[in-house]
Amino acid sequence: MSGGPAAVSFLTNIAKAAAGLGAAASLLSASLYTVDGGERAVVFDRFRGVLPETVGEGTHFIVPWLQKPYIFDIRTRPHNFSSNSGTKDLQMVNLTLRLLSRPDVVNLSTIFTSLGLEYDDKVLPSIGNEVLKAVVAQFNADQLLTDRPHVSALVRDSLIKRAREFNIILDDVAITHLSYGADFSQAVEKKQVAQQEAERSKFLVAKAEQERRAAIVRAEGESESARLISEATAIAGTGLIELRRIEAAKEIAAELARSPNVAYIPSGDNGKMLLGLNAAGFGGR
């Protein structure tokens, strides 16, 4: 019986020790926080507010209940948004902008105080639309295509400057898409077709001019050739012409001789005799 109270007392002491250990473990867990790679932390203190120091990677101590850490991702992150803006000649154009941004680590406490953890979603779409509208309004619609590198440079420089005012660093700014309204697109297409037709007409005119010049040159050559032949004939006589005529006749006779469908009938009485025989033969049949 005496062992009963002792056992109860022992178990009570164990329970108290376990409770103490549990409380100590909970307190220790609440007193520690970890900042992973690519992250930084700012600490909010209930008495002093947001502490100005930025906490780096690793495991750190805080005072439970009195202090609370807020973790920032400081790696570069992409953001895309579109803006429908008006050009200098009052045409509407739709642009898509891509940004690569990250917070200024030195000023994380200022970012947290003024903007919070979602600083980029609050700032970047607003200043992006503002800068796009301001830059696009300086150009005509066709200049956005012909001067696209200049437009992109203006947008990039203006956005980087505006983002620095909010302690945001932009690593890259690029216009990824540009499109016009349906009416302007049709007008551009018709203009391109008209330009192509004009170029085709110029080609046809140039071709006709070249053909006309070639015909003149051929005619002049033939006229000069006829003049030279006439002068040569007047000086040397028609012997060369007769020789060419005989050569042509010989060529024609040679071609006819090779044809099986051509028959030769002698001239004079022999030919008449052959014709008579043929006629008699046909009559006999």
C-alpha positions in Angstrom: 0.0 0.0 0.0 2.9 2.3 0.7 4.1 1.9 -2.8 0.9 3.4 -4.2 1.4 7.0 -3.2 5.1 6.8 -4.3 4.1 5.6 -7.7 1.5 8.3 -8.1 4.1 10.9 -7.0 6.6 9.5 -9.5 4.2 9.6 -12.3 3.1 13.1 -11.4 6.7 14.3 -11.5 7.2 12.6 -14.9 4.1 14.3 -16.2 5.3 17.7 -14.9 8.7 17.1 -16.5 7.1 16.1 -19.8 4.9 19.2 -19.7 7.8 21.3 -18.9 9.8 19.8 -21.8 6.9 20.3 -24.1 6.5 23.9 -23.1 10.2 24.4 -23.5 10.1 22.8 -26.9 7.2 24.9 -28.0 8.9 28.0 -26.8 12.1 27.1 -28.6 10.2 26.4 -31.8 8.4 29.7 -31.6 11.7 31.4 -31.0 13.3 30.1 -34.2 12.7 30.8 -37.9 14.5 29.9 -41.0 15.3 32.0 -44.1 15.9 29.8 -47.2 18.2 30.5 -50.1 16.9 33.3 -52.4 15.0 34.8 -49.5 15.3 37.6 -47.0 13.3 38.5 -43.9 12.2 41.6 -42.1 11.1 41.5 -38.4 8.1 43.3 -37.0 8.5 44.2 -33.3 5.4 45.1 -31.3 7.1 48.0 -29.5 9.6 49.3 -32.2 7.7 48.5 -35.4 9.4 47.1 -38.5 13.1 46.7 -37.7 15.3 48.4 -40.4 17.8 45.5 -40.6 17.3 42.9 -43.3 17.8 39.3 -42.1 19.8 37.0 -44.4 19.7 33.2 -45.0 19.9 30.8 -42.1 18.1 30.1 -38.8 17.5 33.0 -36.5 16.1 33.8 -33.0 13.1 36.1 -32.3 11.2 36.9 -29.1 7.9 34.9 -29.2 4.7 37.0 -29.4 6.8 40.2 -29.3 8.4 39.8 -32.7 7.2 38.2 -36.0 9.3 37.6 -39.2 8.1 38.3 -42.7 9.8 36.4 -45.5 10.5 38.1 -49.0 11.5 36.2 -52.1 14.3 38.3 -53.6 14.8 36.2 -56.8 13.9 37.7 -60.2 10.3 37.0 -61.1 8.5 37.5 -64.4 5.4 39.6 -64.9 3.2 40.0 -68.0 0.4 42.5 -68.6 -1.3 44.1 -71.5 -2.3 47.7 -72.2 -4.6 49.2 -74.8 -3.2 52.6 -75.7 -3.8 55.3 -78.2 -1.2 56.5 -80.7 -0.3 60.0 -81.8 -2.6 59.6 -84.9 -5.5 58.3 -82.6 -5.2 54.6 -83.4 -5.7 52.1 -80.7 -2.9 49.5 -80.2 -2.7 46.6 -77.8 0.7 45.9 -76.3 1.9 43.1 -74.1 4.8 43.9 -71.8 7.1 41.4 -70.0 9.1 42.4 -66.9 11.7 40.7 -64.8 11.7 42.3 -61.4 13.1 41.8 -57.9 13.1 43.9 -54.7 15.9 46.1 -53.5 17.2 44.0 -50.6 18.6 47.0 -48.8 15.2 48.7 -48.6 13.1 45.6 -47.8 11.8 47.2 -44.6 10.6 50.3 -46.5 8.9 48.1 -49.1 7.2 46.1 -46.4 6.1 49.2 -44.5 4.7 51.0 -47.6 3.5 48.2 -49.9 3.6 44.8 -48.1 4.6 41.4 -49.3 2.6 41.7 -52.6 4.5 44.9 -53.6 5.0 43.9 -57.2 1.3 43.1 -58.0 0.4 46.5 -56.5 3.0 48.6 -58.3 4.1 47.0 -61.6 0.8 46.9 -63.5 0.0 50.5 -62.6 3.4 52.0 -63.6 3.6 49.7 -66.6 0.3 51.0 -68.0 1.2 54.5 -67.2 4.5 54.3 -69.0 3.1 52.5 -72.0 0.4 55.0 -72.6 2.8 57.9 -72.2 5.4 56.4 -74.7 2.9 55.2 -77.3 1.2 58.6 -77.4 4.5 60.0 -78.8 4.4 57.9 -82.0 2.1 57.3 -85.0 0.8 53.8 -85.4 3.2 52.8 -88.2 6.2 54.2 -86.3 5.6 51.6 -83.6 6.6 49.0 -86.1 9.4 50.9 -87.9 10.9 52.3 -84.7 10.2 49.4 -82.4 13.7 49.3 -80.9 13.5 53.0 -80.1 10.0 52.5 -78.5 11.2 49.5 -76.5 14.2 51.5 -75.2 12.0 54.4 -74.1 9.6 52.1 -72.3 12.5 50.3 -70.6 14.3 53.4 -69.4 11.1 55.0 -68.2 9.9 51.9 -66.4 13.3 51.3 -64.7 13.3 54.9 -63.4 9.7 54.6 -62.1 10.3 51.3 -60.5 13.3 52.6 -58.6 11.0 55.1 -56.9 9.3 52.1 -55.2 12.6 50.3 -54.5 12.0 47.7 -57.2 14.8 46.6 -59.6 13.9 45.7 -63.2 16.4 43.3 -64.8 14.6 43.2 -68.2 11.8 45.0 -69.9 10.5 43.9 -73.4 7.5 44.4 -75.6 6.5 40.8 -76.5 3.3 41.5 -78.6 1.9 44.4 -80.6 -1.4 44.4 -82.4 -3.7 47.0 -84.0 -7.5 47.3 -84.2 -9.4 45.6 -87.0 -9.9 48.8 -89.1 -6.3 49.8 -89.0 -5.1 46.3 -89.8 -7.3 46.2 -92.9 -6.1 49.7 -93.9 -2.5 48.5 -93.6 -3.2 45.4 -95.6 -4.9 47.4 -98.4 -1.9 49.8 -98.4 0.5 46.9 -98.8 -1.6 45.4 -101.7 -1.7 48.8 -103.4 2.1 49.1 -103.0 2.6 45.6 -104.5 0.3 46.5 -107.4 2.2 49.7 -108.0 5.5 47.8 -108.1 4.0 45.3 -110.5 2.8 48.2 -112.8 6.3 49.7 -112.7 7.7 46.3 -113.7 5.3 45.9 -116.6 6.0 49.5 -117.9 9.8 48.8 -117.7 9.4 45.5 -119.5 7.3 47.1 -122.3 9.9 49.8 -122.6 12.7 47.2 -122.9 10.7 45.3 -125.5 10.1 48.5 -127.5 13.8 49.3 -127.4 14.7 45.8 -128.5 12.2 46.0 -131.4 13.8 49.3 -132.5 17.3 47.8 -132.3 16.1 44.7 -134.4 14.5 46.9 -137.0 17.6 49.1 -137.2 19.7 46.0 -137.6 17.5 44.6 -140.4 17.4 47.9 -142.2 21.2 48.1 -142.0 21.5 44.5 -143.2 19.2 45.2 -146.2 21.2 48.4 -147.0 24.5 46.5 -146.9 23.1 43.7 -149.1 21.7 46.3 -151.6 25.0 48.1 -151.8 26.9 44.8 -152.2 24.5 43.7 -155.0 24.9 47.0 -156.8 28.6 46.6 -156.7 29.2 42.9 -157.3 26.0 41.9 -159.2 23.3 39.3 -158.4 25.7 36.3 -158.7 25.7 35.7 -154.9 21.9 35.8 -154.8 21.6 33.3 -157.6 24.1 31.0 -155.8 22.1 31.2 -152.5 18.9 30.4 -154.5 20.5 27.3 -156.1 21.8 26.1 -152.7 18.3 26.6 -151.2 16.8 24.6 -154.1 19.2 21.8 -153.6 18.4 21.6 -149.9 14.6 21.5 -150.7 15.2 18.7 -153.3 17.2 16.7 -150.8 14.5 16.9 -148.2 11.8 15.9 -150.8 14.0 12.9 -152.0 14.0 11.5 -148.4 10.1 11.6 -148.3 8.4 8.4 -149.5 5.2 10.2 -150.4 6.8 12.4 -153.2 7.1 11.2 -156.9 9.1 12.8 -159.6 7.6 13.2 -163.2 10.1 14.2 -165.9 9.3 17.3 -167.9 8.6 17.2 -171.6 7.3 14.3 -173.7 8.5 11.6 -171.3 6.4 13.1 -168.6 3.3 13.3 -170.8 3.9 9.6 -171.8 4.0 8.6 -168.2 0.8 10.5 -167.5 -0.9 8.9 -170.4 0.1 5.4 -169.2 -1.2 6.1 -165.8 -4.5 7.4 -167.1 -4.8 4.3 -169.3 -4.1 2.1 -166.4 -6.7 3.7 -164.3 -9.2 3.5 -167.1 -8.5 -0.2 -167.6 -9.4 -0.9 -164.0 
